[in-house]
């Protein structure tokens, strides 16, 4: 590295390389986007994932095979490729473990790896979601102990939280303001300038790394709480025999009513991030009440839906020994292959506790992943028939575009057919006209 030339200029000139550590829904878009401006190494320990990217296959389904094939990212799982890297971006998973306690093992392992490769003048940027203090209190000490170098003096560190929304074609990496932060002013400006190369609306310079970390976790905690409120309302109105959708339609005629709706909350962000904040809050001596209450409501919604389904099945006098239930969609959100923390999987497991093995279909999900990780076998939609209950679990485009008659063709030819439209996106009246008993949150 030429000390007389700023690192960013050397990256742009192709004289130094940048490495993205972790190539999932967050790391892959960063690697592909930055590769248009500089030499990029995409590193992941998952050899199968690397082989897929090398073959031009987008396992996330977000960018598409064309974008992967057209990029000049060096995809690798070989640590030696990182020997001469001067800039690292960390985008590894930060899940929770038993008891909803933050699991930082992937972040720690990535920090150890980078620490072994770290040289003077390098920059390390963390994107993984964490609670305030993780970068400075956990990651930096690992980098220093592994490298023998001093943060702030020998190398720079920053934090820029990811805002990737899987399956969202509008709010992309390049089109959403990026929060950036640094260990000092020099680090902040270098990191800001780096992301300004690819983010059209620009960046927001946070006052500190802890501010940037906190901003990330409250973004998703806020959404989680709002959805929890809607879910609690749906349970209240269901008990009162009032249509929740009709109530929300009426309420939304007021200019400042927030347009949230009830539903199952899964994925790697909304269902996880609030626990990072509440963990740190409790550690700081201020246990959360509101945030954890929202989490409790949302975590319990898959059980609630199954309970309502079983009550309706009994009320309709369906034969529980031969009942056939079809679940349409198993990913955590529509038009996306991501099954992380999917509450539909929880529903399937709960139905199995009742002795019922539902027929599951999903055109977006990875059938091999579902089989290997959850023991769920997917059935093509074209092979599903003779159902008693349809659970429209995920409003994938292919399901939303079906009409009531097409759904009816999936069912037995009898009077008691039940449609469980979890998100309430299908036309209720059309199904009732087709002889369905209809229920939604």
Secondary structure, DSSP 4 states (H G I P E B T S, - for coil): --TTS-HHHHHHTTSSEEEEE--STTHHHHHHHHTTTSEEEEE-S-HHHHHHHHTT--TTSSS-HHHHHH---EEE--GGGGTTEEEEEE-----EETTTEE--HHHHHHHHHHHHH--TT-EEEE-S---TTHIIIIIHHHHHHHH---BTTTBEEEE------TT-SSS-GGGS-EEEEESSHHHHHHHHHHHHTT-TT-EEE-SSHHHHHHHHHHHHHHHHHHHHHHHHHHHHHHHTT--HHHHHHHHTTSTT----------TTTHHHHHHHHHHHHHHTT---SHHHHHHHHHHTHHHHHHHHHHHHHHHTT--TTT--EEEE--SSSTT----TT-HHHHHHHHHHHTT---EEE-SSS-HHHHHHHH-PPB--GGG---BSEEEE-S--HHHHT--HHHHHTTB-SSS-EEEEETT--S-HHHHHHTTEEEE--
